[in-house]
Each structure stands twice: as structure tokens, then as C-alpha cells.
Amino acid sequence: MTYPPFGDLLAVSKSLNRTQKQKKLRGLILQVWRAEACLGDLLQASDCCRILRAKVDEKNEMFGPEEQTIVKALQATAVNLYVRATSTAGKSGERGSIQLNISQLTKKQKEDHSALIMLRNNALAHVNPEHKMRDRVWHKASVFAVPNRTGRWTLAAATNETTWNRETLECLERMLPIAVEFMKDNFGAKLKMAQDALDDAGISEKTFQKFCFDPLDVFGSDAVVRRILESRGKASDRFWVEEQ
């Protein structure tokens, strides 16, 4: 199948320094890229929660060792992706996040949002041995001594599981739809601004042609390329490009 040319706008943007209009376009392209990437984080987190909820409802939390590993990984990934998209700061060269408009959240939503941020910062990314999600301590590690049959005190240690509990899943299920809608609106607004700036920037056809790429090489299949073309200008039709 023959496709129209695909111009790599991130590559194009690096050459846009000649006029103020082009510099404006360059900044907006980066904002669209950031919004798309943050939206992708949130949608992937939603996928994790959907699968986790199905497993919890099916098994009623009676998990064997392998399933325990899966549910813990799903929840930890969802928390990290949510916070990465909505809260974490980016150093120079990093993507960063697009922070939620806290003033638009209810008191309960602010509490949920803060709880997820604190969980990521104090229990997943780092370890605060006293950190709690509501009433649950996430890192309850103990080192203790127990006398043996001869009366000698011998060392032992134990730690609890750290990355799954129901309240966290419920918190994610409340906040992710809110965050996804916020990010879709942000992406849509940025996309419109960037399109207007692109129309106004006077980028030559030669410049676009210089940075064209074969969509099949990048996205892998005719079906994916067709879906990408159909989703132009929208934030409501997202999908994953599978790595080979």
C-alpha cells in the first residue's frame, strides 16, 4: 500500500531557529510530544489497573506465588506511570510531566493524588520504612533474635510484601479517569496550537522532505499505519505500537 509522506516533526523542529514563528513552532512541537507521552503513560496505567481488577475479582485475592508477582508488578507499574505523567519533575534533557490542575480537584481527589505521589516517592522509588498507604505500612522489615534450644540468641529477619493492596487499586481507579481526561484535553489544545503554528511558520516542502521516514519501518505493519493515519488530530484514538 502507498502512503503519504511522514515528516518527523521532532527532527524538523531542531532546524527551526530562523524566525520567531519557527521558534514558537519548535516549542509547541515539544509540548505536543510531551502531552502524547504523558497520555500514553496514563493509558498504560489504566490497562494495568483493568487487568489487575479482573484478577482480583476472579481470585478474590487468593493468589499463588506466580500470580502474586503479577499483581504486585501491575500495581507498582500503574503507580509509577501515573506519577510519572502527572507529577514528577524532569531534569534537563528529560521529558518531565504535565501536572494536574490541582485547583480543579475536589478535596478527596487531592488526597488520592497526594497519596499516590507519596507512595511512589516513599515506597516504590525510595524506601521510607514508616510510609503508609492509609493504614498499611509498605516496608515492614524486621531484624530480630530468637533463643535456640541452648539459650543462645540467634539472628533472623523477615519482611512483608510491598507492592499490592486494595486501597491503592481503588485510589488509582478513581484518579486515572480524571487524569486521562485532563491529559486528552491538554493534548488536544496543544495539537491545535501546534497545527496553527505549523500553518503559519512557512516551513518549506524541501525541509519536510529532508526529514521524511518510511512509516512501515517505524510502525511495523500496514494495519498500524492505517490506524495512525485515521487518528490524526485526535486524542481519543490511542493505541500501542508493539516492539519487535
JOPEVEN-V166280 format. One record per residue. N is the residue number from 1. RES is the residue in one letter. PHI is phi in radians with two decimals (* if undefined). Layout:
# JOPEVEN-V166280
n->[N & N]
res->[RES & RES]
phi->[PHI & PHI]
This chain:
# JOPEVEN-V166280
n->[1 & 2 & 3 & 4 & 5 & 6 & 7 & 8 & 9 & 10 & 11 & 12 & 13 & 14 & 15 & 16 & 17 & 18 & 19 & 20 & 21 & 22 & 23 & 24 & 25 & 26 & 27 & 28 & 29 & 30 & 31 & 32 & 33 & 34 & 35 & 36 & 37 & 38 & 39 & 40 & 41 & 42 & 43 & 44 & 45 & 46 & 47 & 48 & 49 & 50 & 51 & 52 & 53 & 54 & 55 & 56 & 57 & 58 & 59 & 60 & 61 & 62 & 63 & 64 & 65 & 66 & 67 & 68 & 69 & 70 & 71 & 72 & 73 & 74 & 75 & 76 & 77 & 78 & 79 & 80 & 81 & 82 & 83 & 84 & 85 & 86 & 87 & 88 & 89 & 90 & 91 & 92 & 93 & 94 & 95 & 96 & 97 & 98 & 99 & 100 & 101 & 102 & 103 & 104 & 105 & 106 & 107 & 108 & 109 & 110 & 111 & 112 & 113 & 114 & 115 & 116 & 117 & 118 & 119 & 120 & 121 & 122 & 123 & 124 & 125 & 126 & 127 & 128 & 129 & 130 & 131 & 132 & 133 & 134 & 135 & 136 & 137 & 138 & 139 & 140 & 141 & 142 & 143 & 144 & 145 & 146 & 147 & 148 & 149 & 150 & 151 & 152 & 153 & 154 & 155 & 156 & 157 & 158 & 159 & 160 & 161 & 162 & 163 & 164 & 165 & 166 & 167 & 168 & 169 & 170 & 171 & 172 & 173 & 174 & 175 & 176 & 177 & 178 & 179 & 180 & 181 & 182 & 183 & 184 & 185 & 186 & 187 & 188 & 189 & 190 & 191 & 192 & 193 & 194 & 195 & 196 & 197 & 198 & 199 & 200 & 201 & 202 & 203 & 204 & 205 & 206 & 207 & 208 & 209 & 210 & 211 & 212 & 213 & 214 & 215 & 216 & 217 & 218 & 219 & 220 & 221 & 222 & 223 & 224 & 225 & 226 & 227 & 228 & 229 & 230 & 231 & 232 & 233 & 234 & 235 & 236 & 237 & 238 & 239 & 240 & 241 & 242 & 243 & 244]
res->[M & T & Y & P & P & F & G & D & L & L & A & V & S & K & S & L & N & R & T & Q & K & Q & K & K & L & R & G & L & I & L & Q & V & W & R & A & E & A & C & L & G & D & L & L & Q & A & S & D & C & C & R & I & L & R & A & K & V & D & E & K & N & E & M & F & G & P & E & E & Q & T & I & V & K & A & L & Q & A & T & A & V & N & L & Y & V & R & A & T & S & T & A & G & K & S & G & E & R & G & S & I & Q & L & N & I & S & Q & L & T & K & K & Q & K & E & D & H & S & A & L & I & M & L & R & N & N & A & L & A & H & V & N & P & E & H & K & M & R & D & R & V & W & H & K & A & S & V & F & A & V & P & N & R & T & G & R & W & T & L & A & A & A & T & N & E & T & T & W & N & R & E & T & L & E & C & L & E & R & M & L & P & I & A & V & E & F & M & K & D & N & F & G & A & K & L & K & M & A & Q & D & A & L & D & D & A & G & I & S & E & K & T & F & Q & K & F & C & F & D & P & L & D & V & F & G & S & D & A & V & V & R & R & I & L & E & S & R & G & K & A & S & D & R & F & W & V & E & E & Q]
phi->[* & -1.64 & -1.99 & -1.16 & -1.13 & -1.85 & -1.73 & -1.31 & -1.22 & -1.11 & -1.19 & -1.04 & -1.06 & -1.23 & -1.77 & -1.64 & -2.35 & -1.46 & -2.30 & -1.10 & -1.12 & -1.23 & -1.13 & -1.09 & -1.06 & -1.01 & -1.11 & -1.22 & -1.06 & -1.14 & -1.18 & -1.10 & -1.01 & -1.15 & -1.12 & -1.09 & -1.18 & -1.18 & -1.08 & -1.06 & -1.00 & -1.19 & -1.21 & -1.19 & -1.08 & -1.12 & -1.05 & -1.03 & -1.19 & -1.08 & -1.19 & -1.10 & -1.07 & -1.09 & -1.19 & -1.13 & -1.16 & -1.30 & -1.74 & 0.94 & 1.21 & -1.59 & -1.76 & -1.40 & -0.99 & -1.18 & -1.18 & -1.00 & -1.09 & -1.15 & -1.19 & -1.14 & -1.15 & -1.08 & -1.25 & -1.09 & -1.12 & -1.08 & -1.08 & -1.09 & -1.17 & -1.05 & -1.23 & -1.06 & -1.41 & -2.00 & -2.50 & -1.15 & -1.47 & -1.91 & -1.32 & -1.00 & 1.57 & -1.68 & -1.20 & 1.36 & -2.23 & -2.09 & -1.28 & -1.09 & -1.40 & -1.05 & -1.14 & -1.59 & -1.57 & -1.30 & -1.02 & -1.13 & -1.16 & -1.09 & -1.13 & -1.10 & -1.05 & -1.13 & -1.09 & -1.21 & -1.10 & -1.13 & -1.11 & -1.09 & -1.29 & -1.77 & -2.21 & -1.80 & -1.32 & -2.39 & -2.16 & -1.82 & -1.13 & -1.93 & -1.20 & -2.15 & -1.87 & 1.01 & -1.77 & -1.73 & -1.39 & -1.47 & -2.19 & -1.84 & -1.72 & -2.23 & -2.05 & -2.54 & -2.23 & -2.30 & -1.23 & -1.56 & -1.15 & -1.64 & 1.60 & -1.38 & -1.36 & -2.06 & -1.35 & -2.67 & -2.63 & -2.68 & -2.49 & -1.53 & -1.23 & -2.11 & -2.23 & -2.49 & -2.82 & -1.15 & -1.06 & -1.17 & -1.04 & -1.11 & -1.10 & -1.09 & -1.12 & -1.34 & -1.55 & -1.10 & -1.04 & -1.13 & -1.16 & -1.10 & -1.12 & -1.04 & -1.24 & -1.07 & -1.09 & -1.10 & -1.10 & -1.07 & -1.15 & -1.15 & -1.09 & -1.13 & -1.08 & -1.18 & -1.09 & -1.09 & -1.20 & -1.13 & -1.09 & -1.70 & -1.53 & 1.20 & -1.32 & -1.31 & -1.05 & -1.08 & -1.15 & -1.04 & -1.09 & -1.08 & -1.98 & -1.35 & -2.44 & -1.44 & -1.11 & -1.15 & -1.13 & -1.49 & -1.81 & 1.70 & -2.72 & -1.05 & -1.07 & -1.17 & -1.08 & -1.08 & -1.18 & -1.10 & -1.10 & -1.19 & -1.61 & -0.97 & 1.43 & -2.14 & -1.90 & -1.65 & -2.04 & -1.87 & -2.78 & -1.79 & -1.67 & -1.31 & -1.33 & -1.60]
